[in-house]
Every structure is written in structure tokens, then in C-alpha cells.
């Protein structure tokens, strides 16, 4: 009821949707992050590398298996999505089932080759994992946030518990995988029951899709699906290739050094998706002023989290790697630094506007060039810098992609680029957070003698500064909304 009352206020409904979308995916991401840290301390470097090999290949191939549906679905309301699903034929569903089976066989083969894991178990886990991603997407579009959050919370607690059980009892990986498969099956079963209840309630509201509209929908799905696959290729291709080339110990070092900081991708995705859903459900307010306002607000929110985190990781890099992963992985410190240089560009939802205007062609073009540029730069920079150069190649191409999307968004709205970016605000915040974090690091190194003490002092400072900045932006937005109301 609270959200419904605020829906007349575009930024309030946008902020609420962002929080729900983040919370919906928060607990599974937290569970994976916790278990990764736990295993990095408890397992040897080789066994830990094998564990990371499993998840990286899973994420890489499962994103291909979901054919962009999680991104595509957010463009529409629940009733429209049901109408789209009803237009899919049985032959198309059968073809997709064969495609999913093929990818599960490939994943099982990769795991047998890399880790000598039972290919039938890994294949089954892959299929269930992909189906869970589909089911979560339906629940998000149906706005069943509380139920989704509850299911994911219970799943995450059991997921962490199973990892503790494996370590405590030295359980073989195949037996551990059987337990994970059963847990994943339960999660999918509960999601399916919730989806059926929502679908039955909306069935009477579903309208038929005309052929001309169906053609546009299929085109958008193809474009967004292709873009999603390219983005995943870009995100994981270095680790995916290196998982077959590097020794397991060295692969574990590279994986930890290039780890995406927990929840930041979720935050970025939630804010960007909330903007797309906001424009999809508030067509009457989809004016130039509203679109720029939402972009500015989302950028201020993102920068309040991204900038403090970036400077924390830059100054506290060694303390972070030693405390979080252990001293075994300190050799990857410069890989880590190069990988984190991409963070500042995450303070703006570059693709949200393009997706809202159904310009998947622009998104795909930029993604393809971005991917090609990263691959072209990868080997020369590797020869020049070693593994840090591999991480840096993806940073450079990401900045190019962001600039390209910004130019196209400017042309789409027929407004200068400087109007799309709250440039002065971002620059002031960037310099302010740099000064605060730098002074904090200098002070903590003088006060504390242990690496752990410096790290936790830095963490407290990070959350304090970021929290204050977020509250400031939130209160500022609330006051503006009250004034305009």
C-alpha cells in the first residue's frame, strides 16, 4: 500500500522498485560471496581453483541458456509478459528445451574435463539453475517481491549451511553437488507454485498481441538476448578461457583478484532495471524532463556507493586481499587494482534509456565493438603487463562503450550530453571521496599496526561515508518531491 501511494511520485516509486529489485537478488549473491570467502580460507589453492572453475563456467553458459529473458522481461508488465508467453509455440519450446539440454551436456563435459566431476550431476545442476533464473524473472515482473525475497533468504541460508557441512565433514564434491541439486529443485518448485497463482489471477486481463506488435517484440527479444550474451561473454570470457589454460592455483589468484565486489552488479542492475520498469509503467510521465531526472537521480544514488568503494579498494587493496581471501592470493594485488579501475564508470545507468526506447540495436552494436576491442587489447597488454594487462583490457573497452552509449542517448533525446550527466555533482563527489578515503587510510596506518585492524577500520569508514551520502541524496530527493507535489 505504501508503494502504491507513492506511485504518483515518479522518483519515489523508482527508488522503491530499485530497493525491491536489489533485495530480490541480494541473499543468493550474499550466500555465494560468503561461501567463496569461506572456501578461499579453508581450501588449498588448487581445490579452491577447481571450485571457482565450476561457478565461472556455470555463470558463463547459463547466461547463454537464458537467452536474455531476465533483461527482456523487465521491459513489460505482468499481463503483457503472459501474452508474450502464450504466443510461443510448442515447437519453439521444444527447440529451446533441446538447446538447454545441449548446453547442460557441454557444461557437464567441461566439468568432467576440468575437475573430473560426474557430468550427469553437473548437467542436472545446470538445467535447474537456468530454470530458477527464469522463475525469478517471472516473480520480479509480477512484483511478487516479498515472496521472492523470502524464498531466496531460506535458500541462501541452506546454501551456506551445505558448504559448512562439506568442509566440516570433508564431503566429496559429487555428494555435495547432489545436496545442492536437491536444494535448487526445492527453490524452483516453490517459485513455480507462486508463479502459477499470480498467472491465474492475471489471466483474465491478458490481451491478444497483434502480429505487427509481435514482430516488434520478437525483434527486441533477439536484440536484448544477443546483448545479454555479449555482456556475459565480456564479463566472463577472460576467466572462462583462463580456466582451461592456467594452473588451478594461479587461476584461483586471478579469479580472486578480478572478483566483482559483492552486490555492486546487483545494485547497478536494480537501479537500471527500475528505471526501465518505471518508464514502462508510467508512459504518461515519460517526458524529456522525467527521463533526465530519473537518470540524474540514479547516477547520484549509484555514485554514493560506487565512489567510496572505489577509493576504499584502491587505498586498502592489500588489506582487502589478505583479510578477505588470505595471504595466499596477495600476489594478485596489481591484477586487483587494474580490475577495479572500471568502478567509476558504473555510477551511471548507460543502457537504461536505450532499452526503454527499444534501441537494442544500439546496445548490441556497442557491446559487440566493446567485446572485440577487449579481445584485441588483451594479448598485447598481457605481453606488456602480464595478467594485470588482461584485466586492464576490459577496463579500457568498458570506458569506450560507456562513452558510445552516452553519445547515442544524447542523440535519441536530442539533448546535449552535459544535460544527461550531473557532471559537476559527480566530480565534486569523486574528489571528496578521494580525499576522505586517502586521509582515512593514512590515519589508520598510523593508529593500527595489524592488517586486520586497518581493514576493519577502513570498512567502518566506507559504510559510514557511503551511508551518509546515500541518506543525503535520499532526503534531498524527498524534499524535492514534497516541493513539486
C-alpha positions as CSV (number, residue, x, y, z in Angstrom):
1,X,0.0,0.0,0.0
2,X,2.8,2.4,0.8
3,X,4.4,1.9,-2.7
4,X,1.0,2.4,-4.3
5,X,0.5,5.7,-2.6
6,X,3.9,6.9,-3.7
7,X,3.4,5.9,-7.3
8,X,2.2,9.4,-8.2
9,X,5.7,10.5,-7.4
10,X,8.0,9.1,-10.1
11,X,11.2,9.2,-8.1
12,X,9.6,7.6,-5.0
13,X,8.2,4.7,-7.0
14,X,11.5,4.4,-8.8
15,X,13.5,4.3,-5.6
16,X,11.2,1.7,-4.0
17,X,11.4,-0.5,-7.1
18,X,15.2,-0.3,-7.0
19,X,15.3,-1.4,-3.4
20,X,13.0,-4.4,-4.1
21,X,14.9,-5.5,-7.2
22,X,18.2,-5.3,-5.2
23,X,16.7,-7.2,-2.2
24,X,15.2,-9.9,-4.5
25,X,18.7,-10.9,-5.6
26,X,20.7,-9.9,-2.5
27,X,20.6,-13.1,-0.5
28,X,21.8,-15.6,-3.2
29,X,24.6,-13.2,-4.1
30,X,25.5,-12.9,-0.4
31,X,25.5,-16.6,0.0
32,X,27.9,-17.1,-2.9
33,X,30.1,-14.4,-1.6
34,X,30.2,-15.8,1.9
35,X,31.0,-19.3,0.7
36,X,33.7,-18.0,-1.7
37,X,35.4,-16.3,1.2
38,X,35.0,-19.4,3.4
39,X,36.4,-21.7,0.8
40,X,39.3,-19.4,0.0
41,X,40.5,-19.7,3.6
42,X,39.6,-23.4,4.2
43,X,40.6,-25.0,0.9
44,X,44.0,-25.3,-0.7
45,X,44.8,-23.1,-3.7
46,X,44.3,-26.0,-6.2
47,X,41.0,-27.2,-4.8
48,X,39.7,-23.6,-4.4
49,X,40.6,-23.0,-8.1
50,X,38.5,-26.1,-9.1
51,X,35.6,-24.7,-7.1
52,X,35.8,-21.3,-8.8
53,X,36.1,-23.1,-12.2
54,X,32.7,-24.7,-11.6
55,X,30.9,-21.4,-10.9
56,X,32.5,-19.4,-13.6
57,X,31.7,-21.9,-16.3
58,X,28.2,-22.2,-14.9
59,X,27.6,-18.4,-14.9
60,X,29.1,-18.2,-18.4
61,X,27.0,-20.9,-20.0
62,X,23.7,-20.3,-18.0
63,X,23.6,-16.7,-19.3
64,X,23.6,-18.1,-22.8
65,X,20.9,-20.6,-21.8
66,X,18.5,-17.9,-20.6
67,X,18.6,-16.2,-24.0
68,X,18.3,-12.7,-22.5
69,X,14.9,-13.4,-20.9
70,X,15.7,-11.8,-17.5
71,X,16.5,-8.5,-19.2
72,X,13.8,-8.7,-21.8
73,X,11.0,-9.5,-19.3
74,X,11.6,-6.3,-17.3
75,X,10.5,-4.2,-20.3
76,X,6.9,-5.4,-19.9
77,X,4.1,-5.6,-17.3
78,X,2.9,-9.0,-15.9
79,X,-0.1,-9.2,-18.2
80,X,1.9,-8.3,-21.3
81,X,4.6,-10.9,-20.4
82,X,1.9,-13.6,-20.1
83,X,0.5,-12.6,-23.5
84,X,4.0,-13.0,-24.9
85,X,4.5,-16.4,-23.4
86,X,1.2,-17.6,-24.8
87,X,2.4,-16.6,-28.3
88,X,5.3,-19.0,-28.1
89,X,4.5,-22.3,-29.9
90,X,5.2,-25.8,-28.7
91,X,7.8,-26.3,-31.4
92,X,9.7,-23.3,-30.2
93,X,9.5,-24.6,-26.6
94,X,10.8,-28.0,-27.8
95,X,13.6,-26.3,-29.7
96,X,14.6,-24.3,-26.6
97,X,14.5,-27.5,-24.4
98,X,16.9,-29.2,-26.9
99,X,19.1,-26.1,-26.7
100,X,19.1,-26.2,-22.9
101,X,19.9,-29.9,-22.9
102,X,22.8,-29.3,-25.3
103,X,24.3,-26.6,-23.0
104,X,23.9,-28.8,-20.0
105,X,25.9,-31.6,-21.8
106,X,28.6,-29.1,-22.7
107,X,28.8,-27.9,-19.1
108,X,29.0,-31.4,-17.8
109,X,31.7,-32.2,-20.3
110,X,33.7,-29.1,-19.3
111,X,33.5,-30.0,-15.7
112,X,34.5,-33.6,-16.3
113,X,37.5,-32.4,-18.3
114,X,38.5,-29.8,-15.7
115,X,37.5,-31.3,-12.4
116,X,36.6,-35.0,-13.1
117,X,33.1,-34.3,-11.7
118,X,30.2,-36.5,-12.6
119,X,28.8,-35.0,-15.8
120,X,25.2,-36.1,-15.2
121,X,25.2,-34.3,-11.8
122,X,26.7,-31.1,-13.2
123,X,24.4,-31.2,-16.2
124,X,21.3,-31.6,-14.0
125,X,22.5,-28.7,-11.8
126,X,22.9,-26.5,-14.9
127,X,19.4,-27.2,-16.1
128,X,17.9,-26.5,-12.7
129,X,20.0,-23.3,-12.3
130,X,18.8,-21.9,-15.6
131,X,15.1,-22.7,-14.8
132,X,15.5,-20.9,-11.4
133,X,16.7,-17.8,-13.3
134,X,13.6,-17.9,-15.5
135,X,11.3,-18.3,-12.5
136,X,12.9,-15.4,-10.5
137,X,12.4,-13.2,-13.6
138,X,8.7,-14.0,-13.6
139,X,8.3,-13.2,-9.9
140,X,10.1,-9.9,-10.4
141,X,7.8,-8.9,-13.3
142,X,4.7,-10.0,-11.3
143,X,6.1,-7.7,-8.5
144,X,6.0,-10.6,-6.0
145,X,9.0,-9.2,-4.3
146,X,8.3,-10.3,-0.7
147,X,7.7,-13.9,-1.6
148,X,10.8,-14.0,-3.8
149,X,12.9,-12.4,-1.1
150,X,11.6,-14.9,1.5
151,X,12.3,-17.9,-0.8
152,X,15.8,-16.6,-1.7
153,X,16.6,-16.0,2.0
154,X,15.7,-19.5,3.1
155,X,17.6,-20.9,0.0
156,X,20.7,-18.8,0.9
157,X,20.8,-20.0,4.5
158,X,20.6,-23.6,3.4
159,X,23.2,-23.0,0.7
160,X,25.7,-21.6,3.2
161,X,24.9,-24.4,5.6
162,X,25.6,-27.1,3.0
163,X,29.1,-25.5,2.4
164,X,29.8,-25.6,6.1
165,X,28.7,-29.2,6.1
166,X,31.0,-30.1,3.2
167,X,34.1,-28.5,4.9
168,X,33.3,-29.8,8.4
169,X,32.8,-33.4,7.2
170,X,35.2,-33.4,4.2
171,X,32.3,-34.4,1.9
172,X,33.3,-35.4,-1.7
173,X,32.3,-32.9,-4.3
174,X,29.9,-35.2,-6.1
175,X,27.9,-35.9,-2.8
176,X,28.0,-32.2,-2.1
177,X,26.6,-31.5,-5.6
178,X,23.7,-33.9,-5.0
179,X,22.7,-31.9,-2.0
180,X,22.9,-28.6,-3.9
181,X,20.8,-30.1,-6.7
182,X,18.0,-31.1,-4.2
183,X,18.1,-27.6,-2.7
184,X,17.9,-26.0,-6.1
185,X,15.0,-28.2,-7.0
186,X,13.0,-27.2,-3.9
187,X,13.6,-23.5,-4.8
188,X,12.3,-24.0,-8.3
189,X,9.3,-25.9,-7.1
190,X,8.3,-23.1,-4.6
191,X,8.8,-20.5,-7.3
192,X,6.6,-22.4,-9.7
193,X,3.7,-22.6,-7.3
194,X,3.9,-18.8,-6.7
195,X,4.1,-18.1,-10.4
196,X,1.0,-20.2,-11.2
197,X,-1.0,-18.4,-8.6
198,X,-0.1,-15.0,-10.0
199,X,-0.6,-16.1,-13.6
200,X,-4.1,-17.4,-12.8
201,X,-5.1,-14.1,-11.2
202,X,-3.9,-12.1,-14.3
203,X,-5.2,-14.5,-16.9
204,X,-8.5,-12.6,-17.5
205,X,-6.6,-9.3,-18.1
206,X,-4.3,-10.7,-20.8
207,X,-5.0,-9.2,-24.2
208,X,-4.0,-10.8,-27.6
209,X,-0.9,-9.4,-29.3
210,X,-1.4,-8.3,-32.8
211,X,1.0,-9.6,-35.4
212,X,2.7,-6.3,-36.1
213,X,3.4,-5.9,-32.3
214,X,4.6,-9.5,-32.0
215,X,7.2,-8.8,-34.7
216,X,8.5,-5.8,-32.7
217,X,8.5,-7.8,-29.5
218,X,10.5,-10.7,-31.1
219,X,13.0,-8.2,-32.6
220,X,13.5,-6.6,-29.1
221,X,13.9,-10.0,-27.5
222,X,16.5,-11.0,-30.1
223,X,18.4,-7.7,-29.6
224,X,18.3,-7.9,-25.8
225,X,19.1,-11.6,-25.8
226,X,22.1,-11.0,-28.0
227,X,23.3,-8.1,-25.9
228,X,22.9,-10.1,-22.7
229,X,25.0,-12.9,-24.2
230,X,27.7,-10.4,-25.3
231,X,27.7,-8.8,-21.9
232,X,28.3,-12.1,-20.3
233,X,31.0,-13.0,-22.8
234,X,32.6,-9.7,-22.0
235,X,32.2,-10.3,-18.2
236,X,33.5,-13.8,-18.0
237,X,35.5,-14.6,-21.2
238,X,38.9,-13.9,-19.6
239,X,38.1,-16.2,-16.7
240,X,36.4,-18.8,-18.9
241,X,39.4,-19.1,-21.2
242,X,41.9,-19.0,-18.4
243,X,40.0,-21.7,-16.6
244,X,41.3,-24.1,-19.3
245,X,44.8,-22.7,-19.5
246,X,46.1,-21.6,-16.1
247,X,47.1,-24.0,-13.4
248,X,44.4,-24.2,-10.7
249,X,46.4,-22.3,-8.1
250,X,47.2,-19.4,-10.5
251,X,43.6,-19.4,-11.7
252,X,42.4,-19.0,-8.1
253,X,44.7,-16.0,-7.7
254,X,43.4,-14.4,-10.9
255,X,39.7,-15.1,-10.0
256,X,40.0,-13.5,-6.6
257,X,42.0,-10.5,-7.9
258,X,39.3,-9.8,-10.5
259,X,36.3,-10.6,-8.3
260,X,33.3,-8.3,-8.8
261,X,32.7,-6.7,-5.4
262,X,29.7,-8.4,-3.9
263,X,26.3,-6.8,-4.6
264,X,27.7,-4.0,-6.8
265,X,26.4,-5.6,-10.0
266,X,23.1,-6.2,-8.2
267,X,22.9,-2.6,-7.2
268,X,23.7,-1.3,-10.7
269,X,21.2,-3.8,-12.3
270,X,18.5,-2.9,-9.8
271,X,18.8,0.8,-10.4
272,X,18.9,0.4,-14.2
273,X,16.0,-2.1,-14.3
274,X,14.0,0.1,-12.0
275,X,14.4,3.0,-14.5
276,X,13.2,0.7,-17.4
277,X,10.2,-0.6,-15.4
278,X,9.4,2.9,-14.2
279,X,9.2,4.2,-17.8
280,X,7.3,1.0,-18.8
281,X,4.6,1.6,-16.2
282,X,4.5,5.4,-16.3
283,X,4.2,6.2,-20.0
284,X,2.3,9.3,-19.2
285,X,5.3,10.8,-17.4
286,X,7.8,9.7,-20.0
287,X,8.8,13.2,-20.9
288,X,12.3,14.6,-21.5
289,X,12.4,16.2,-18.1
290,X,11.3,13.0,-16.3
291,X,13.8,10.8,-18.2
292,X,16.7,13.1,-17.4
293,X,15.5,13.5,-13.8
294,X,15.5,9.7,-13.3
295,X,18.9,9.4,-14.9
296,X,20.4,12.1,-12.7
297,X,18.8,10.6,-9.5
298,X,20.0,7.1,-10.3
299,X,23.5,8.4,-11.0
300,X,23.6,10.3,-7.7
301,X,22.5,7.1,-5.8
302,X,25.0,4.9,-7.6
303,X,27.9,7.3,-7.2
304,X,27.2,7.5,-3.4
305,X,28.0,3.7,-3.3
306,X,30.5,3.3,-6.2
307,X,32.9,6.2,-5.5
308,X,33.6,5.4,-1.8
309,X,34.0,1.7,-2.7
310,X,36.4,2.5,-5.5
311,X,38.7,4.6,-3.3
312,X,38.5,2.1,-0.5
313,X,39.7,-0.7,-2.8
314,X,42.4,1.5,-4.2
315,X,43.9,2.5,-0.9
316,X,43.1,-0.6,1.2
317,X,44.0,-3.1,-1.6
318,X,46.5,-5.2,0.2
319,X,44.5,-5.2,3.4
320,X,41.4,-6.3,1.4
321,X,43.1,-9.2,-0.3
322,X,44.8,-10.5,2.8
323,X,41.8,-10.2,5.1
324,X,39.1,-11.4,2.7
325,X,41.0,-14.1,0.8
326,X,44.2,-14.8,2.8
327,X,47.8,-14.1,2.1
328,X,47.9,-16.9,-0.5
329,X,46.4,-14.5,-3.0
330,X,48.4,-11.3,-2.3
331,X,50.4,-11.9,-5.5
332,X,47.4,-10.7,-7.4
333,X,47.3,-7.2,-5.9
334,X,48.1,-5.4,-9.2
335,X,45.6,-7.5,-11.1
336,X,43.1,-6.4,-8.5
337,X,44.0,-2.7,-8.9
338,X,43.6,-2.8,-12.7
339,X,40.3,-4.7,-12.4
340,X,38.8,-2.1,-10.0
341,X,39.6,0.8,-12.3
342,X,36.3,0.0,-14.0
343,X,34.2,1.0,-11.0
344,X,33.8,4.8,-11.6
345,X,32.0,4.2,-14.9
346,X,29.4,2.1,-13.0
347,X,28.0,5.3,-11.4
348,X,25.6,5.8,-14.3
349,X,22.9,3.6,-16.0
350,X,24.1,3.9,-19.6
351,X,21.8,1.4,-21.2
352,X,18.6,2.1,-19.3
353,X,17.4,4.8,-21.6
354,X,18.3,2.9,-24.8
355,X,16.4,-0.2,-23.6
356,X,13.4,1.9,-22.6
357,X,13.2,3.3,-26.2
358,X,13.6,-0.3,-27.6
359,X,17.0,0.6,-29.2
360,X,18.5,-2.8,-28.6
361,X,20.3,-2.4,-31.9
362,X,22.4,0.4,-30.5
363,X,23.1,-1.6,-27.3
364,X,24.2,-4.6,-29.3
365,X,26.4,-2.6,-31.6
366,X,28.2,-1.0,-28.7
367,X,28.5,-4.4,-26.9
368,X,30.0,-6.1,-29.9
369,X,32.6,-3.4,-30.5
370,X,33.3,-3.4,-26.8
371,X,33.9,-7.1,-26.8
372,X,36.1,-7.0,-29.9
373,X,38.1,-4.1,-28.5
374,X,38.8,-6.0,-25.2
375,X,39.9,-9.1,-27.1
376,X,42.2,-7.1,-29.4
377,X,43.8,-5.4,-26.4
378,X,44.0,-8.5,-24.2
379,X,47.1,-10.2,-25.8
380,X,49.2,-7.0,-26.4
381,X,48.6,-5.8,-22.8
382,X,49.3,-9.3,-21.5
383,X,52.7,-9.3,-23.2
384,X,53.3,-5.8,-21.8
385,X,52.0,-6.2,-18.2
386,X,51.2,-9.9,-17.7
387,X,47.9,-10.8,-16.1
388,X,47.1,-7.3,-14.9
389,X,47.1,-6.3,-18.6
390,X,44.3,-8.8,-19.3
391,X,42.2,-7.1,-16.6
392,X,43.1,-3.7,-17.9
393,X,42.0,-4.5,-21.5
394,X,38.4,-4.9,-20.3
395,X,38.5,-1.7,-18.3
396,X,39.6,0.3,-21.4
397,X,36.9,-1.2,-23.6
398,X,34.2,-0.6,-20.9
399,X,35.0,3.2,-20.8
400,X,34.8,3.3,-24.6
401,X,31.4,1.5,-24.5
402,X,30.1,3.9,-21.9
403,X,31.0,6.9,-24.0
404,X,29.4,5.4,-27.1
405,X,26.1,4.8,-25.3
406,X,26.1,8.3,-23.9
407,X,26.5,9.8,-27.3
408,X,23.6,7.7,-28.7
409,X,21.4,8.6,-25.7
410,X,22.1,12.3,-26.4
411,X,21.0,11.9,-30.0
412,X,18.0,9.9,-29.0
413,X,16.7,12.6,-26.7
414,X,18.0,15.4,-28.9
415,X,19.8,17.0,-25.9
416,X,23.5,17.7,-25.2
417,X,25.5,15.1,-23.3
418,X,26.1,17.5,-20.4
419,X,22.3,17.6,-19.8
420,X,22.3,13.8,-19.3
421,X,25.1,13.7,-16.8
422,X,25.1,15.6,-13.4
423,X,28.7,16.3,-14.2
424,X,29.5,18.9,-11.5
425,X,27.9,16.8,-8.8
426,X,29.8,13.7,-9.8
427,X,33.1,15.5,-10.0
428,X,32.7,17.1,-6.5
429,X,31.7,13.7,-5.0
430,X,34.6,11.9,-6.7
431,X,37.2,14.4,-5.4
432,X,35.6,14.5,-1.9
433,X,35.6,10.7,-1.5
434,X,39.1,10.5,-2.8
435,X,40.3,13.0,-0.1
436,X,38.3,11.4,2.7
437,X,39.5,7.8,1.9
438,X,43.1,8.9,1.4
439,X,43.2,10.7,4.8
440,X,41.4,7.8,6.4
441,X,44.0,5.3,5.1
442,X,46.9,7.4,6.3
443,X,45.3,7.8,9.7
444,X,44.5,4.2,10.2
445,X,48.0,3.0,9.2
446,X,49.4,5.3,11.9
447,X,46.9,4.1,14.5
448,X,46.7,0.3,13.8
449,X,49.7,-2.0,13.5
450,X,47.8,-5.1,12.1
451,X,46.5,-5.6,8.6
452,X,43.2,-6.8,10.1
453,X,42.8,-3.6,12.2
454,X,43.4,-1.3,9.2
455,X,41.0,-3.3,7.1
456,X,38.1,-3.2,9.6
457,X,38.7,0.5,10.3
458,X,38.5,1.2,6.6
459,X,35.3,-0.9,6.3
460,X,33.7,1.2,9.1
461,X,34.7,4.4,7.4
462,X,33.5,3.1,4.0
463,X,30.0,2.3,5.3
464,X,29.8,5.5,7.3
465,X,30.7,7.7,4.4
466,X,28.6,5.8,1.9
467,X,25.7,5.7,4.2
468,X,25.8,9.4,4.9
469,X,26.0,10.2,1.2
470,X,23.0,7.9,0.5
471,X,20.9,9.4,3.2
472,X,21.8,12.9,1.9
473,X,20.7,12.0,-1.6
474,X,17.5,10.3,-0.4
475,X,16.5,13.2,1.8
476,X,17.3,15.7,-0.9
477,X,15.1,13.7,-3.3
478,X,12.3,13.5,-0.7
479,X,12.3,17.3,-0.2
480,X,12.3,18.0,-3.9
481,X,9.3,15.6,-4.3
482,X,7.4,17.3,-1.5
483,X,8.0,20.7,-3.1
484,X,6.9,19.6,-6.5
485,X,3.9,17.8,-5.1
